């Protein structure tokens, strides 16, 4: 169960979709002053070298953040269009980790959220990582921030670690606010069931929280069932939801015997900001234009509740 390493996939198209959605959601939530408890149930190592052994092995960032940065930020590049605000915010955040201009560092979800935290509002970040190597690396990366008690790392299963955090503690004004990102590797089939079970319990404990679930779109029954289950849980709890998918399609250079790897993923958001639909309606077509590469490419956006 410890074979999965996100470093192989850092900065790929799935990370692009996930992090653009997280940033857009947080930017809206943070327009209100009260503090927010931020939770990442499967945090990974936190920071990744795009020129490291792991990322070079798969080279998945080349069909993700590298291609996006080249389209909109490379010197002499002729952008497809003015980047959508959500893409602009995402590229700004990535650029902040690469001040030299060369794209060498990719921030995982913990550092995406940490970058946006407001110290004046006393936001808190709770991270969980069970993988022994990635957990140790995450500890070291977070320690360099010298953030004190504002950021904590739990070396445990994030599914179990989440529940004691809900409902979150009240802010100075008495309100309770939380954003929870659930993004396991889904390497184990049981992860799909654990996600839906956790969301069901989380909605009972804290129905007004904002819950973001990332999942891979692959030819597996559990993967296709997950968004349907999340819609059902949202509707039963009478909570609004948003479901976005991005497929970059097959690589035309691949032969019939090549394994295509992950070509599509989805984000399911429960209690999304009312602005998120319009934000992604603007961003998703641009992502498809830049990242789409062959048969099966496409994007969808649905809302309900």
N, C-alpha and C positions, 0 to 999 in steps of 0.2 A: 504493500500500500504506500510505500515511501519512494516509489520510482519516479513519480511525477515531479518535474522541476519547471517552474514557470519561466526560468531563464531561457529555456529553449524557444519560448513563444513571445517573449517580451517585445512590445511595440508592434505586434501584428495587427491585422484588421480588426480582430475581436477586441484587443486592447483599445484601439482607436474608438470603436463604438462605445465600449464600456466607459472609458474615461471622459469622452465628450458628454455622455449622459450624466455621469456623476458631477462633472464641473457645472453643467447647466443647471442641474437640480440644486446643487449647493449655492450657487450664486443667487438663485431666487430665494432660497430659505434664509440666507444670510442678510437679506434686505431688512429683516426684522431683528431688533437688537437682542432679544433673549438668547441665552446660551443654547447650544445644540450638543447632544451626545452623539458622536460619530463612531460607528462600529464597522470593522472589517472582519468577517468571520474566517476568512482564509487569506491571510495577508501576504504570504510569500516572503521573499527576502527584502522587499521594499525598494531597492535600487538595483538596476541591472546595467552591465556594460554591453553596449551594442557591438563593441569590437572584441568581446570576450569569446572564449571557447564555446560556451553553450549557445549563444546567439548566432555565432558564425556557422555552427553545425547545421542549424535549420534555416538560417537566413530569413526568418519569417518577417522581420521588421522591414525588409526590402519591399514587401507587398503591403505595408502598413504605414507607419509613421515616416519612414524614409521617403516613400513615394509622395506622401502628402506634403512633407516639408519641401521637397523638390518642386512640387507643383505651385506652391504659394510663396515660398520664401527663398528659393535658390537665386543667386545673383544672375540676372539676365533672363530669368524664367518669365514666361508669359502666362500668368494665371488663367485658368479656364474662365474664371469670373472673380469678382471681389469675393473673398471667402466669407461664408456665413459667420455670424458673430460667434456661434458655438465653436466653429473650427478655429477662428482667430484666437479665442480664449485658450483653447487647447494648445495651439502651436506656441502661444506666448508662454504658457506654463512649461512646456517642454524646453523651449529656448532658455528659460531661466536656469535650467540644470546644465546648460551647455554654453556658458558665456563666451567661449572661444569661437563659437559659430559652427564648429564641427560637431556632428551628432554622435556623441559617444555614450552618453548616460540616458537611460530611460527610467523615469520614476514609476514605480508600481502604485497601486491604489492607496497604500498608506501615505506615501509622500505626495500624491495628488491631493488628498484630503488635508494633510498637514500643512501644505502650502497655503491653503485657503482658510485655515483656522483663524479665528479672531481672538486674540488674547484679551482684549478689552471686554469682550462678552463672556470670557471664561469658558470657551468651547473645550470639550474633552474628546480625546480620541482613544478608543479601546481596540487593540489589535490582537488577533489570535493566529497562531501558526503552530501546527503539530509536527511538521517535518523537522527532524533534529538538526539538519544542516542549515536549512533555510531559517529556522527559528533562531539559531545562534547568530546567523548573519543579520537578521532583522534586529535582534537585540543590539548588535554593534552599530548598525546604521542609525537606529533611534537614539542610542546613547550619545552619538556625536552632536545631536541637536541640543543636548542639555536642557530638555523641556520639562524636567521635573515630573510632577504628578499629572501634568496635563495630557501626557501620552503614556499609556501602559501597554505592555506586551504580555499576553498570556500564552504560555507554552502548552496549549491544550486544544482539544477539539472545539472549534468555533461554534458548532451546532449546540454543544452543551454549555459553552461559555456565554452564549447570547442571552439565555433565558433569565439569569439572575440580574441582568442589566435592565430588564423591562418590568415595569415602566421606569424611565430614567429619572434621576433626581430633579426636583424643581429648580428652575432658574431663580435669579434674584427677584423676578416679578411674580414667581409662583407658577409660571407655565412650564410644561414638560414637552421637550422637543427632542426627536431623535431621527437620525438617518442611518439605516443599516444596509450595508452592501453584503450580499451573500453570493459568493462566486467560487465554489469548490472546483476541483479539477474534473469531476465527474468520471474519473478514471475507474471508480468502483460503481457498479450499477446502482447500488443502494443509495448513492448520493442523491439521486433524483427523488426518491421517496423521502429522504431526510429533509431535503429542501422544502417540499410541500408540507411535511409535518411540522417543521420549524416555523414556517410562515403561518400555518393555522394556529399554532400556539402563540406566536408573537402577536397576531391580531387579537387574540383573546386578552392578552396581557396589556397591550398598548395599541388599540385600534387606530389611533390618529398618527402613528409613526409613519415615516416614509421608508418603504422597503424596496430596494433595488436588487433584482435577481438577474445575474448573467447566466446564460446556458449555451452550450454548443448545439448547432443544428446539424445532426448527423443521422445516418440511416439506422436509428435505434428506436424502438417503440417508446422507451422511457423518455427520450428526448422530445418526441412529438407530443407525448401526453403532458409533459410538465407545464407548458404555457396554458393548456386547457384546464388543468387542475388549479393553476393560480388564478385564472379568470373565475372559476367556480368559487374559490375561497373568497375572492374579492367581492363577488356579487352576493354571496351569502352573508358577508359582513357589511354589505351596503357601503363599500368603499370604492372610490373611483380608481381606475387603472389605465395604464398605457403600455402598449406592447410594440416594440420596434425591432426589426430584423435587418441585417445587411449580409448579402451574399456577394462575394467578389467573383464567383464563377470559377470554372476550371481553367487551369493554365494551358493556353494553346500549345505550349512547347512540350507538354507531357504526352508521353506515348500511351498506348492502351494498357501496358503493363505497369505503368507508374502509379504509385499510391498518391492520390491528390492531397492528402492532409486535410486540415480543417479549412473549409471554404465559406462557412456561414455561421453566424451566431445571432443571439437575440438578447434583448434587455426587456425585462418585465418590471414595471414600476407601479407599486401600490401607493395610493395617496400622492400622485405626482403633482408638482406645481402646475397651476393652470396655464402657465406660459410654456411648459415643456413641449406640448404638441406643436405649437407654431415654431418653436426653436428647432425641433428636429425635422419638421416639414421643410425648413430652409436648408438644413445641413445634410440630410440623407441623400438627396439627389446629387449634391456636389461630391460627397464621399463616393458614391457609385461611379460618377464620371471619372474621378481620379484613380480609384482603386479597382474598379471593375475590369475584368481581363478576358472573360470568355463565356462559354455556354453555361447557363444557370445563374448569371449575375442578376441582381435585383435587390429591391428594398421594399419594406412594408411598414406601415404605421397605423395602428388601430388604437382606439380609446373606448372606454366604457365606464359604466357606473354613474 
